[in-house]
Amino acid sequence: MSVDMAVGTETTSDTPPTTPFTVVWSRGHAYVLEDAPGRARWVGVDDRGRPLTLTNAQLQRRGWSRTSS
C-alpha cells in the first residue's frame, strides 16, 4: 500500500473488503458495502449529497482507505 500525503488518500493494489456493511472512505466520503442479490455494491454520496453506487473495480480505481483521514 502507498499513501498519497498531498491529498490524504490511500491507494492500494488490494481489492476492497467483501464483508457486507463494511465502511471504507474514498475522496472524503464514506461508502458502505451492500450485499445485493447477485452483486455487491458500494453505496455513498457524491460531493452534492446525491446517492452514488460504485463497483469494487470503480472503488479500487478511485482509491480507498479504512479510515477517514
Contacts in CASP RR format, 6 or more apart in sequence:
PFRMAT RR
TARGET T0000
AUTHOR 0000-0000-0000
METHOD contacts of the structure
MODEL  1
MSVDMAVGTETTSDTPPTTPFTVVWSRGHAYVLEDAPGRARWVGVDDRGR
PLTLTNAQLQRRGWSRTSS
1 10 0 8 1.000
1 11 0 8 1.000
1 12 0 8 1.000
1 13 0 8 1.000
1 14 0 8 1.000
2 10 0 8 1.000
2 11 0 8 1.000
2 12 0 8 1.000
3 9 0 8 1.000
3 10 0 8 1.000
3 11 0 8 1.000
4 10 0 8 1.000
4 11 0 8 1.000
8 69 0 8 1.000
9 26 0 8 1.000
9 27 0 8 1.000
9 28 0 8 1.000
9 63 0 8 1.000
9 64 0 8 1.000
9 65 0 8 1.000
10 63 0 8 1.000
10 64 0 8 1.000
10 65 0 8 1.000
11 63 0 8 1.000
12 60 0 8 1.000
12 63 0 8 1.000
12 64 0 8 1.000
15 56 0 8 1.000
15 60 0 8 1.000
16 24 0 8 1.000
16 33 0 8 1.000
16 42 0 8 1.000
16 56 0 8 1.000
16 59 0 8 1.000
16 60 0 8 1.000
16 64 0 8 1.000
17 24 0 8 1.000
17 33 0 8 1.000
17 66 0 8 1.000
18 33 0 8 1.000
18 40 0 8 1.000
18 56 0 8 1.000
19 33 0 8 1.000
20 33 0 8 1.000
20 34 0 8 1.000
20 35 0 8 1.000
20 40 0 8 1.000
21 32 0 8 1.000
21 33 0 8 1.000
21 34 0 8 1.000
21 35 0 8 1.000
22 32 0 8 1.000
22 33 0 8 1.000
23 30 0 8 1.000
23 31 0 8 1.000
23 32 0 8 1.000
23 33 0 8 1.000
24 30 0 8 1.000
24 31 0 8 1.000
24 33 0 8 1.000
24 42 0 8 1.000
24 59 0 8 1.000
24 64 0 8 1.000
24 65 0 8 1.000
24 66 0 8 1.000
25 31 0 8 1.000
25 64 0 8 1.000
25 65 0 8 1.000
25 66 0 8 1.000
25 67 0 8 1.000
25 68 0 8 1.000
26 54 0 8 1.000
26 59 0 8 1.000
26 62 0 8 1.000
26 63 0 8 1.000
26 64 0 8 1.000
26 65 0 8 1.000
27 62 0 8 1.000
27 63 0 8 1.000
28 68 0 8 1.000
29 44 0 8 1.000
29 45 0 8 1.000
29 46 0 8 1.000
29 47 0 8 1.000
29 52 0 8 1.000
30 44 0 8 1.000
30 68 0 8 1.000
31 42 0 8 1.000
31 43 0 8 1.000
31 44 0 8 1.000
31 54 0 8 1.000
31 59 0 8 1.000
31 64 0 8 1.000
32 42 0 8 1.000
32 43 0 8 1.000
32 44 0 8 1.000
33 40 0 8 1.000
33 41 0 8 1.000
33 42 0 8 1.000
33 43 0 8 1.000
34 40 0 8 1.000
34 41 0 8 1.000
34 42 0 8 1.000
34 43 0 8 1.000
40 56 0 8 1.000
41 53 0 8 1.000
41 54 0 8 1.000
41 55 0 8 1.000
42 53 0 8 1.000
42 54 0 8 1.000
42 55 0 8 1.000
42 56 0 8 1.000
42 58 0 8 1.000
42 59 0 8 1.000
43 51 0 8 1.000
43 52 0 8 1.000
43 53 0 8 1.000
44 51 0 8 1.000
44 52 0 8 1.000
44 53 0 8 1.000
45 51 0 8 1.000
45 52 0 8 1.000
46 52 0 8 1.000
54 62 0 8 1.000
END
